[in-house]
């Protein structure tokens, strides 16, 4: 797969869990899991400055120091849109290198969108990143963002996408036409798309996908995924990640355990049949509608966003 000029595996991993704030993790097990995926075919890892207020970036930096083949992505917080260069400098000091720098979410509505995008370009011009992207932009906002660049194209948009949250499909189609890649965060819906019971980590408590999984329509999705997995002799997680690959999306699941890491590697070699894709698409039809990102966020001033995320300890 390509993200701009970056060669990446068809599946990556996200390192939100390594921030150790919104998730209950065993850091030793976590490290073992990420080392396994990065040494067995996965060469793309994503993090962000707000995950554990830099802790995740420090964790990733230690992992990639001895793995120069790994493509490293991170994200500037939406409230730091005007400080992209400084944010990138701090992130690079923790990571060692940045290959893809993304704006984590759209700036407040009072900020001219092009002004925020050009701050990313400044970071690229300063040699702090090889490529720039955005995150949590819907198709309409992405159309506007694509008109803003002068020197560096926007090569990716990272959004929530899984069988319980399919609102990003117009964005995926736009990406095919306009030459950017969609990266899927929460591709397994925090586990809710592959099993009937998930943990009570703070990150899951208010997640709409976890709630959707408990509805009759949501249970039908999980049942279909598990039936396909049983017939193929693979994990349900591998089935959902293979579904993402077939959609032309790069999923970046988190891996809290070694068992989860093995499921990600298993998915690298799995291809679903047309019938299997059709089955998942059919049962997940009720979840085509929805929002990629809460629109109300753009009405909140940056300083209040920063306060909220600091208190929430993501």
C-alpha positions in Angstrom: 0.0 0.0 0.0 1.0 3.6 -0.5 0.4 6.6 1.7 1.7 9.4 -0.6 5.3 8.2 -1.2 5.4 6.0 1.9 5.3 2.2 1.4 3.2 0.6 4.1 1.7 -2.8 4.9 -2.0 -3.4 4.2 -2.6 -3.3 7.9 -0.9 -1.1 10.5 -1.3 -0.7 14.2 -2.4 2.2 16.4 -0.7 2.9 19.7 -3.4 4.7 21.7 -3.3 1.9 24.3 0.3 2.7 25.0 -0.8 6.1 26.5 -2.0 3.9 29.4 -4.7 6.4 30.4 -7.9 5.4 28.7 -7.0 1.8 28.6 -6.2 -0.8 31.2 -3.0 -2.4 30.0 0.0 -4.6 31.1 2.9 -2.6 29.6 5.1 -5.6 29.4 2.5 -7.6 27.5 1.8 -4.5 25.4 5.4 -4.2 24.4 5.6 -7.9 23.5 2.5 -7.5 21.3 3.8 -4.5 19.3 7.2 -6.0 18.9 5.6 -9.1 17.4 3.5 -7.3 14.8 6.4 -5.0 13.8 8.7 -8.0 13.3 6.2 -10.0 11.4 5.0 -8.0 8.4 3.4 -4.9 9.8 5.5 -1.8 9.1 3.1 1.1 9.9 2.4 2.5 13.4 0.3 5.5 14.4 0.2 7.5 17.6 -0.6 11.1 18.7 0.8 13.7 21.0 -2.3 13.6 23.3 -2.2 9.8 23.9 -1.0 9.8 27.5 0.3 13.3 26.9 3.3 12.0 25.1 3.7 8.6 26.7 2.5 6.7 23.6 5.0 8.6 21.4 7.8 7.7 23.9 6.7 4.1 23.7 6.6 4.1 19.9 10.0 5.9 19.8 11.6 3.1 21.7 10.0 0.5 19.4 11.1 2.1 16.1 14.6 3.1 17.2 15.9 -0.4 16.2 13.3 -0.8 13.4 14.1 1.6 10.6 11.7 -0.2 8.2 8.7 1.0 10.2 6.7 4.0 8.9 5.8 6.3 11.8 2.7 8.5 11.9 1.6 10.9 14.6 -1.0 13.6 15.1 -1.1 17.2 16.1 -4.0 17.9 18.5 -6.8 19.9 16.9 -6.3 22.6 19.6 -2.7 22.9 18.6 -3.4 23.6 14.9 -1.5 27.0 15.1 1.5 25.3 16.7 2.0 22.4 14.3 5.7 23.1 14.0 6.3 23.2 17.7 4.1 20.2 18.3 6.0 18.2 15.6 9.3 19.2 17.1 8.2 17.8 20.5 6.8 14.7 18.9 9.9 14.1 16.8 12.0 14.4 20.0 10.0 11.5 21.5 9.6 9.4 18.3 13.0 9.9 16.6 11.3 10.5 13.3 8.0 11.4 11.7 7.0 10.0 8.3 3.3 11.2 8.4 2.1 14.2 10.4 -1.7 14.5 10.7 -4.0 17.1 12.2 -5.9 15.0 14.8 -9.3 16.6 14.3 -10.7 19.7 12.4 -9.8 23.1 13.9 -12.5 25.2 15.6 -15.0 26.7 13.2 -13.6 30.2 13.7 -10.3 29.1 12.3 -9.9 29.4 8.5 -9.4 25.8 7.4 -6.6 26.6 4.9 -4.7 28.4 7.7 -4.6 25.2 9.7 -3.6 23.0 6.7 -0.8 25.4 5.9 0.6 25.0 9.4 1.1 21.3 8.5 2.9 22.4 5.3 5.2 24.5 7.4 6.2 21.5 9.5 6.9 19.6 6.3 9.0 22.4 4.8 10.9 22.5 8.1 11.9 18.8 7.5 9.9 17.5 10.4 7.8 15.1 8.3 7.8 13.4 4.9 4.0 13.6 4.3 1.0 15.4 5.8 -2.5 14.2 6.4 -5.6 14.9 8.4 -7.9 13.0 10.8 -11.6 13.0 11.5 -12.5 15.0 8.4 -15.7 14.0 6.6 -16.0 14.1 2.8 -17.3 17.6 2.7 -14.5 19.1 4.9 -11.9 17.0 3.1 -13.0 18.5 -0.2 -12.3 21.9 1.2 -9.0 20.9 2.8 -7.7 19.5 -0.5 -8.0 23.0 -2.0 -5.8 24.5 0.7 -2.4 23.0 0.0 0.3 24.8 -1.9 3.5 22.7 -1.6 2.5 19.3 0.0 -0.6 17.3 -0.9 -2.8 15.8 1.8 -2.2 12.1 1.4 -4.5 10.6 4.0 -7.5 11.0 6.2 -7.8 8.9 9.4 -11.3 8.3 10.5 -13.4 5.8 12.4 -14.5 2.9 10.2 -15.7 -0.6 11.0 -18.8 -2.8 10.3 -20.7 -1.0 13.0 -19.7 2.5 11.8 -19.7 2.8 8.0 -20.4 6.5 7.6 -16.9 7.0 6.1 -17.8 5.2 2.8 -18.4 8.5 0.8 -15.0 9.6 2.1 -13.4 6.3 0.9 -14.9 6.9 -2.6 -13.6 10.5 -2.6 -10.2 9.2 -1.7 -10.2 6.9 -4.7 -11.0 9.8 -7.0 -8.7 12.4 -5.4 -5.7 10.3 -4.6 -5.6 10.1 -0.8 -5.9 7.1 1.5 -8.3 6.5 4.3 -6.8 5.1 7.5 -9.3 3.4 9.8 -9.1 3.9 13.5 -11.1 1.6 15.7 -11.4 -0.9 12.9 -12.7 -3.6 15.3 -15.0 -1.2 17.1 -12.8 -1.6 20.2 -13.6 -5.4 20.0 -17.4 -4.9 19.7 -17.4 -6.0 16.1 -15.9 -9.4 16.8 -17.2 -10.5 20.2 -20.3 -10.2 22.3 -18.7 -8.9 25.5 -15.9 -6.4 25.7 -13.9 -4.9 28.6 -15.0 -1.8 30.6 -11.9 0.3 29.7 -12.7 4.0 30.0 -12.2 4.3 26.2 -15.2 1.9 25.6 -17.8 3.4 28.0 -19.2 6.1 25.7 -18.3 4.5 22.3 -21.4 4.4 20.1 -20.1 1.3 18.3 -20.0 -0.6 21.6 -23.7 0.4 22.2 -24.6 -0.5 18.6 -23.1 -4.0 19.0 -25.7 -4.7 21.7 -28.7 -4.0 19.4 -30.3 -6.9 17.4 -28.7 -5.4 14.2 -25.3 -5.2 15.9 -25.5 -8.8 17.2 -26.3 -9.9 13.6 -23.0 -8.3 12.5 -21.0 -10.0 15.2 -22.7 -13.3 14.4 -21.9 -13.1 10.7 -18.3 -12.2 11.3 -17.9 -15.1 13.7 -19.6 -17.6 11.3 -17.2 -16.6 8.5 -14.2 -16.9 10.9 -15.3 -20.4 12.0 -15.7 -21.6 8.4 -12.3 -20.2 7.5 -10.5 -21.4 10.6 -9.3 -17.9 11.5 -10.0 -15.3 14.2 -13.0 -13.0 13.9 -10.6 -10.0 14.2 -8.7 -11.3 11.1 -12.0 -11.4 9.2 -12.9 -7.8 10.0 -9.4 -6.6 9.1 -9.5 -8.4 5.8 -12.9 -6.7 5.1 -11.1 -3.4 5.6 -8.3 -4.4 3.2 -10.9 -5.3 0.5 -12.5 -1.9 1.0 -9.2 -0.2 0.1 -8.7 1.1 3.6 -5.7 0.7 5.9 -6.9 -0.4 9.4 -4.8 0.4 12.4 -6.1 -1.8 15.3 -4.6 -1.5 18.7 -3.0 -4.6 20.3 -3.1 -5.0 24.0 -2.1 -8.6 24.1 0.2 -11.0 22.3 -2.9 -13.0 21.2 -4.3 -9.9 19.5 -1.0 -9.3 17.8 -1.1 -12.7 16.3 -4.6 -12.0 14.9 -3.3 -8.9 13.2 -0.5 -10.8 11.5 -3.0 -13.5 10.6 -5.1 -10.9 8.8 -2.2 -9.9 6.6 -2.5 -13.1 4.6 -6.3 -13.4 4.6 -8.5 -12.5 1.6 -12.3 -12.7 1.8 -14.4 -14.0 -1.0 -17.0 -11.9 -2.8 -19.7 -13.8 -0.9 -18.1 -13.2 2.4 -17.7 -9.5 1.7 -21.3 -9.3 0.6 -22.5 -11.0 3.7 -20.7 -8.5 6.0 -21.9 -5.6 3.9 -25.5 -6.8 4.0 -25.7 -7.3 7.8 -24.0 -4.0 8.5 -26.3 -1.9 6.2 -28.0 -0.4 9.2 -24.8 1.3 10.2 -24.1 3.3 7.0 -25.5 6.5 8.5 -23.9 8.6 11.2 -21.1 11.0 11.9 -17.4 10.6 11.4 -16.7 13.1 14.1 -19.0 15.1 16.4 -19.8 18.3 14.6 -20.2 20.1 18.0 -16.4 19.9 18.5 -15.9 22.6 16.0 -18.0 25.0 18.1 -15.7 24.5 21.1 -12.8 27.0 21.4 -9.4 25.5 21.3 -8.5 26.3 24.9 -11.6 24.6 26.1 -10.8 21.5 24.0 -7.4 21.4 25.5 -8.8 21.6 29.0 -11.3 18.8 28.3 -8.8 16.5 26.8 -6.4 17.2 29.7 -9.1 16.3 32.3 -10.2 13.3 30.3 -6.7 11.9 30.2 -6.9 10.1 26.8 
